[in-house]
């Protein structure tokens, strides 16, 4: 059964392939969204501040621009969610896109029903965010978990939680990018460590410690989720 948007959210479709943009636009429209198609990343960027779209679907490889550079430029002016679409499947490219601020990465060719599901998921996670420059988040409340970064207080299912200095920094990075994937190396660097391309084991250790303290069942986490091969993100539990 096809799910539809109920508020006509605006979605930029930025790709130089006319057949792909037409197909995506048709399906977005059928699902209740309002697509706007651009075949050049800089043209989309020029319109973004005036339009304030709810989501950007962005191809990485276009004749006149680099999608990674467009991602970086968008993040300088807006926190609008970005889903990257690309034939490039190498992990380094995926991590670079995510580190630059993309919210998700979909490899071509893709199923349209999967793409629409990812659109819905990203819009759910960012439904309370606007398109202004990214602001740090100092509070998080979901289910039985309450986090107050300013007061440095955490309650998990009525238990007071104490964190180490590094655990606080790791949690702060996740909270400052709510819903977005943070690569292990980026997580380590932003939390005060040395990101050298081999931070996966160290980041995994910090995440494991946080899960033991914050999750009701660390083996089945609800808040700190792993996107296999990409990184971690903090989400509100269903």
N, C-alpha and C positions, 0 to 999 in steps of 0.2 A: 504493500500500500504506500503510495507516494505521500510524503509529508510536505506541507506547504507553509511558507512564512505568512504571518498574519499582519505584518505591518509594512510590507513593500520595501524592505531594506535595500539600499543601494549597494550594488556590487560592481566594482571596476573589474573588467576582464582585459588584461594587458598582454597581448600576444600578437606577433606579426603574421601568424598562420590564420588566414581568413576562414578556412573551413572549420578549424578548431574553435575560434571565437564565436562563429555562428552557431555551432552545435551547443557550446556551453551556454550562450545567451538564450537560446530557445529553451533549454532545460531549466535555467534559472527563472525565466519568465513563467514557465509552467508550474514552478514550485513557489510562486508568489513573490519573487525578488524583482528588483528593477535593475537590470544590468546596463552598464555603459561600457562600450567597447573602444579600446584604443590599440592601435598597432605600433605605437611608439611609446616607450617608457617616459620620456621627457614630456610628451604631451599630457600623459596621465598626471605626472607630477605637477604640471602647470595648473591643472584643473582641480587638484586635490583639496587645496585650502578653501576654495570657494564652494565646492560641492559637499565636502565632509562625508565621503562615502562610509558605509558601515564595514566594508571588507574590500580587500584588493587581492585578486588572483593574478599572479605575476609570473610570466615566463622569464627564464634566466638568459636565454640566448635569442637576441633580436639583432637585426643588421646594424641599427644605428645606436644601440646602447647595450650596456651590460646590466643584467637584472640585479646582480649583487650590488652594483653601484646605485641603482635606483632604490633598492632596499635601504641602503645606508642613508641616502638623501631623504627618503620618506621619514625615517626615524629621527632626523634632525628637526622635523616640524610637526610630526603627528604620531600618535600611538594607535592609529587605525590598524586592525588586524591584517596580516599579510600571509597568504598561502602561496608558496612558490610552486610553480609547475615547471618541470624540466625533464629532458631526456637524460640529463647527466645524473648518474646513479652512484658516483663515487662518494664515499663517506666524507672525504675532506670538503667537498663542495657543499654537502648537506650541513655539516657543522659550521662552515663559514656563513652560510645563509642564516642559520639559526642564531649564530653569535652576532650577526649584524642586525637582528631584530625580527626575522621572520617567525611566525607563529606555528607554521606547519610546512611540510615539504611533501609534495606528491610527485611521484615519478611517472613520466609518460612512457608508454600508453597507459591510461587509467580507465577504470569503469566510471561512467557518469554517476551511477548511484553511490559509489564510494566517495567521489568528489563532493556530491551534495551532502552526504553524511558528514564529511569533514567540515564543510561550510557551516552546517548546523551546529556542530560541536564547538567550533571556534567562536561563532557568534554567541552561543550560550555562555561560554567562559568570559567573554568580553562585554556582555550585555550591559553591565553597569559602568563601563569605561566610556569616556568620550574621546574625541579625536584631537585633544590638546596634547602638548608635550608630556612625556611620561613623568608621572610623579611617584615618589616613593610611597609605599604602603606601610603604615605603621600598625595596623590592626587587622586581625583575621579571626573570623568566627564561623564555624561550620560544625554542625552536629554537636558533639561534646568537646570540641577543641576550640579554645579561646587563646589568642596570642596578642599581647600588647607589647610591641617593640619599644615604644617610648618609655613605658613603665617597667620594661624588662620583666614582665609577668606572663606566665603560661599556665593554663589549667587544661588538663586533658582528662575528660570524663570524671570531673570533680577531684582530680589529683593535681596538686601543685607540682610543677616540673622545674627542675634546675638544669641549666645548660652550661657547658664550658664556654670559654671565650670564643674558640673556633667554631663551636656549634652555633652560637648566636650569629656569627658572621655568615655562616653557611645558610642559616634560615633567613637572614635578612636579604641575601641575594635572591633566594626563591620568592620571597614576598615582594621584592621590588620588580619582579617580572611575573605577576600572577597569570597563571595559565600558559605561559610561554615555556618552551623547552630551553633549558640551559645545559650546554654541553659540559661533560666532566671537567675538561681543561679550563673552560671559562669559569665554571663554578669555583674551581680551586684558585684561580687567579683573583677573582673578585672577592673571595673570602679571605684574601690575604696571604695565599700561598704562592708557589711558583708554578705557573702553568707552562709546561714545556712539551706538550703533546703526549705526555705519558701520565696524566693526572687521574686516569680512570680508577685505579686501585685506591688511591688516597680519597678521592671524592666518594667512592663507593663506601669507604669506611665511615666517613662523616654522615652520609645519608643513612647508613645502617644504624648508627648511634641515634640519629634523630628519630628514625622510625620506632626504635625500641622505646623511646621516651614519649613520643607523641601519638603513635597509632594504637588503637585498641587491640589490633592483631597485626604485629609487624610483618608477619609472613604473607598477609593479604592487605597491603596498605590501601587506605582510602584517600589520603591527603597528598602524600609525596609519591608520585607515580613515575615509573621508568618507561621511557619510550626507547625500546631496545635499539641499540646502535647509535642513538642520538643524544640522549641525556635525560634530565629529570625536570619535572614541573610540579608546582604546588596547585592543587585544585580543591574546590569545594566538594564535599562528599554529596552523593545523591541522596 
